[in-house]
Amino acid sequence: MTTQIERARRGEITPEMRIVAQDEGVTPEQVRSGVARGTIVIPKNIHHPFRAIGVGAGLSTKVNANIGASSLHQLVTEEIEKLHVAVRAGAHSVMDLSTGRDLDAIREKILSECSVILGTVPIYQVASEETIVKWTAKELFAAIEKQAKQGVDFMTLHCGVTRETVRMLRGHSRVEGIVSRGGSIHAAWIERTQQENPLYEHFDELCDILRAHDVTFSLGDGLRPGALADANDRGQIAEMLVLGELTRRAKERGCQVMIEGPGHVPIDEIASVVQLQKKVCDGAPFYVLGPLTTDVAPGYDHITGAIGGAIASAAGADFLCYVTPAEHLRLPDKQDVHDGVIATRIAAHSGDIGKKIPRARDWDDAMSRYRKALDWPGMYRLSMDPEKARRYKEGSEAAGKAVCTMCGSLCSINIDNHTHRPDSVAASQDVAGRRAKTDAEVESAA
């Protein structure tokens, strides 16, 4: 078979590229040329049927939600419920980060019900509390191939955690050391065995496995900072340079590539690290966790992540991994998943307005027209979280009224509609009707 990037380089516009173009409000040729350059990816395994979703330059910023059982809490039914909560809240992608037992069965169940992009971290398949440093390269590559055949669309692979990058990190004192679970497993294996990371040493073989199923690389940030004090240190930058090299090699072998980025970054350094990654990795789509802008808000890290995510998106990040209120504390529950997705979608959309992504600003302008018209049903429909917006308004003393309880009879819009433009009440009530086609298009895109 040939992959999306190979077909794009031949000048072919695939059905998936046409779908992405339609959903994004751009031309199919824009998508094709971006895929050919590697600045856009369409993570869609040939074995996983769902409507194609594009990630990358010129497209709307996408949002990922992490789910997955753990060895301490393994209820598959809960993870399936979280999957559906995430998708209903607007996530474009879900990662199954399950650890523990029966991972093949868990993955099969999630894949069978997943209508968006699905990602995994294959090292979890072979490493457990008993085998953190006892797994072999053969076992890891077998797990990667098994997951590719199952239908996983992208895989986080910590290829940049090498003997040299680990040496660089250890030579530069860190507050929190290695906080990536996959990164710590690979580093421990390297330091215990004194061997090179097989994902780096046998990278061409790895490319061949992913290419056979058109699985997108998500080159993992195994040495990412987990504290503001560790941001942009030698270990992080050393790994980024390796990922730049591997991005080029993967594209040459017909593979699509994304790059994962840091998790904790001071607010004034976010834009520069996004721009540096883009330059080092030839404009490959950038996938960031958060980033979190402060370390002192456990229970509210969906907010710290959204602050950083908005800045990262505006600076050029293409894919935001959500952070939930449960981050650093426990597995998220369904409400945490919902709140994390909504907060991250707000961040992504805010960044898209800054990047002037097609149709992003139209959504906000349509909401403003509904507000001017005091059209509450229209406002609910365009809300990021329609159910919550309706519940707040209709649960107040102003339920069913044109105004809300914040201003009541002193509603500024109502006063302005009546006082300064006597005919504006009827006119404003007709706004939604006159803009019906445009607003319907916006609602569909939203």
Secondary structure, 3 states (H helix, E strand, C coil): CCCHHHHHHCCCCCHHHHHHHHHHCCCHHHHHHHHHHCCEECCCCCCCCCCCCCEECCCCCEEEEEECCECCECCHHHHHHHHHHHHHHCCCEEEECCCCCCHHHHHHHHHHHCCCEEEECCHHHHCCCCCCCCCCHHHHHHHHHHHHHHCCCEEEECCCCCHHHHHHHHCCCCCCCCCCHHHHHHHHHHHHHCCCCHHHHCHHHHHHHHHHHCCEEEECCCCCCCCHHHCCCHHHHHHHHHHHHHHHHHHHCCCCEEEEECCECCHHHHHHHHHHHHHHCCCCCEEEECCECCCCCCCCHHHHHHHHHHHHHHHCCCEEECCCCCCCCCCCCHHHHHHHHHHHHHHHHHHHHHHCCCCHHHHHHHHHHHHHCCCHHHHHHHCCCHHHHHHHHHCCCCCCCCCCCCCHHHCHHHHHHHHCCCCHHHHHHCHHHHCHHHHHHHHHHC
